[in-house]
Amino acid sequence: MVAATREAAHGIPSAHALVGGSPALTVDAKAAAERDLRVIAPLILAFTGLVLMVFLRAILGPLVLLAINAESSLATIGAGAWVGREFFGFPALDVQVPLIAFLFLVALGVDYTIFLVHRAQLEASGHGIREGMARALGHTGAVITSAGIVLAGVFAALGVLPLVVLGQLGLIVGLGVLIDTFIVRALLVPGVIALLGNRASWPFGRAARP
């Protein structure tokens, strides 16, 4: 309706008209948020990938881990939107929430990834890739799990605030931290690294036994 009104107003020769009101503001805010998401999200992913490559001293492995991080973040936003609609009565996500939640989820996921995979690299030099990953999980699992639970609780506390944006953000990020802690970091990342083997350290890493 807003687009049709603007088109009709601009179609009048020598006329200058602006369409205002709540519907127009909503349309403009949504368009701005979508534009920001298309611009900022790729920049964040590029920077995150560079950080992973520097700390893990590889290219292929960090790219795979970045893809896992991005996909799990997007899946969490979708799951959070569904939970909010079905259980908390949110009709839809605020236009600001997807981008902010994506930034939080990617940043938090990278922290845990570097912590786990770097330890796995150290262990793999003496025990092989699969055994090294198992040892890394044993050494870091308790720390990552404890940090994830505490962080999820902190973000979930935002849900009690009377601001819809903060409530939705807390729900999505809290859910995402739990998914990252108990599924992505505990199961998916170790499995993918084990399948990649020495290719995870390509092209700079030294070959380790499987």
C-alpha positions in Angstrom: 0.0 0.0 0.0 2.8 2.4 0.9 4.7 1.6 -2.3 1.5 2.1 -4.4 0.8 5.4 -2.7 4.3 6.7 -3.3 4.2 5.6 -7.0 0.9 7.3 -7.5 2.1 10.5 -5.8 5.3 10.6 -7.8 3.4 10.0 -11.0 1.8 13.4 -10.9 3.7 15.9 -13.1 5.5 18.7 -11.2 4.3 17.3 -7.9 6.5 16.7 -4.8 4.9 14.5 -2.2 6.1 12.5 0.8 4.2 9.5 2.3 4.4 9.4 6.1 2.8 7.7 9.0 3.4 4.5 10.9 3.1 2.1 7.9 5.6 4.2 5.9 8.0 4.3 8.8 7.8 0.5 9.1 8.4 0.0 5.4 11.4 2.3 5.5 12.9 0.7 8.7 12.5 -2.8 7.2 14.2 -1.7 3.9 17.1 -0.1 5.9 17.5 -3.1 8.0 17.6 -5.4 5.0 20.2 -3.2 3.3 22.3 -3.1 6.5 22.2 -6.9 6.7 23.3 -7.3 3.1 26.2 -5.0 3.6 27.4 -5.7 7.2 26.9 -9.4 7.4 29.4 -10.2 4.5 31.9 -7.8 6.1 31.6 -9.5 9.5 32.0 -12.9 7.9 35.1 -11.8 5.9 36.7 -10.3 9.0 35.8 -13.4 11.1 37.3 -15.7 8.4 40.5 -13.7 8.4 40.7 -13.9 12.2 40.2 -17.7 12.0 42.9 -18.0 9.3 45.4 -16.0 11.3 44.9 -17.9 14.6 44.6 -21.4 13.1 47.2 -20.8 10.4 45.2 -22.5 7.7 42.7 -21.6 4.9 40.5 -24.6 4.2 39.7 -25.5 7.8 38.7 -21.9 8.8 36.5 -21.5 5.7 34.6 -24.7 6.6 34.3 -23.6 10.3 33.1 -20.1 9.1 30.4 -21.8 7.0 29.3 -23.9 10.0 29.2 -20.8 12.2 27.2 -18.8 9.7 24.7 -21.6 9.0 24.2 -22.3 12.7 23.6 -18.6 13.4 21.0 -18.3 10.6 19.3 -21.5 11.7 19.2 -20.1 15.3 17.6 -16.9 14.2 14.9 -18.9 12.4 14.4 -21.2 15.4 14.3 -18.2 17.8 11.6 -16.5 15.6 9.5 -19.6 15.7 9.9 -20.1 19.5 9.0 -16.4 20.0 5.9 -16.7 17.9 4.7 -20.0 19.3 5.5 -19.6 23.0 5.9 -15.9 23.7 3.4 -14.3 21.4 5.8 -12.3 19.2 4.0 -11.9 15.9 7.4 -11.3 14.1 10.9 -10.2 14.8 11.7 -6.6 15.1 13.6 -5.3 12.1 16.7 -4.7 14.1 16.9 -8.1 15.7 18.2 -10.4 12.9 21.3 -8.3 12.2 22.2 -7.7 15.9 21.6 -11.4 16.7 23.7 -12.5 13.8 26.6 -10.4 14.9 26.4 -11.7 18.5 26.1 -15.3 17.4 29.0 -15.2 14.9 31.3 -13.5 17.4 30.5 -15.9 20.2 30.8 -18.9 18.0 34.2 -17.9 16.8 35.5 -17.6 20.4 34.6 -21.1 21.1 35.8 -22.4 17.8 39.3 -20.9 18.2 39.5 -22.2 21.8 38.6 -25.8 20.8 40.4 -26.1 17.4 43.6 -24.5 18.5 43.8 -27.0 21.4 43.0 -29.8 19.0 45.9 -28.7 16.7 48.3 -28.9 19.7 47.1 -32.3 20.7 47.1 -33.6 17.1 50.9 -33.1 16.7 51.5 -35.9 19.2 48.3 -38.0 19.1 46.9 -37.7 15.6 43.9 -35.7 14.4 41.0 -37.8 15.7 42.7 -38.5 19.1 43.8 -34.9 19.3 40.2 -33.7 18.8 39.0 -36.1 21.4 41.6 -34.9 23.9 40.8 -31.3 23.1 37.1 -31.9 23.8 38.1 -33.5 27.1 40.3 -30.6 28.1 38.0 -27.8 27.0 34.5 -29.3 27.2 33.9 -28.3 30.8 35.1 -24.8 30.3 33.1 -24.2 27.1 29.9 -25.8 28.6 30.1 -23.7 31.8 30.7 -20.5 29.8 27.9 -21.3 27.4 25.4 -22.0 30.2 26.3 -18.8 32.1 26.2 -16.7 28.9 22.9 -18.2 27.8 21.4 -17.3 31.2 22.7 -13.7 31.0 21.1 -13.2 27.6 17.9 -15.0 28.6 17.5 -12.5 31.5 16.9 -9.8 28.8 13.6 -11.4 28.2 12.1 -10.0 31.4 12.7 -6.4 30.2 9.6 -4.7 28.8 11.4 -3.9 25.5 10.5 -6.3 22.6 13.8 -5.8 20.9 15.8 -6.8 23.9 13.4 -9.7 24.7 13.7 -11.2 21.2 17.5 -10.6 21.1 18.0 -12.3 24.5 15.8 -15.3 23.4 17.7 -15.8 20.1 21.2 -15.3 21.4 20.5 -17.4 24.6 19.1 -20.2 22.4 22.0 -19.8 20.0 24.6 -20.1 22.7 23.1 -23.4 24.0 22.9 -24.8 20.4 26.5 -23.8 19.8 27.7 -25.2 23.1 25.9 -28.6 23.1 25.5 -29.4 19.3 27.8 -27.3 17.1 31.0 -27.2 19.3 30.5 -30.6 20.9 29.4 -32.7 17.9 29.5 -30.9 14.5 32.9 -29.2 14.6 34.8 -32.2 15.9 33.1 -34.5 13.4 33.9 -32.1 10.5 37.5 -31.7 11.6 37.9 -35.5 11.9 36.5 -36.0 8.4 38.7 -33.3 6.9 41.8 -34.7 8.5 45.1 -33.1 7.4 43.1 -31.0 4.8 41.8 -28.9 7.7 45.4 -27.4 8.1 45.8 -26.8 4.3 48.0 -25.2 3.1 50.3 -24.2 5.9 49.9 -27.1 8.4 52.2 -30.1 8.8 50.6 -33.5 8.1 49.6 -35.4 11.2 48.5 -39.0 11.4 44.7 -39.5 11.3 
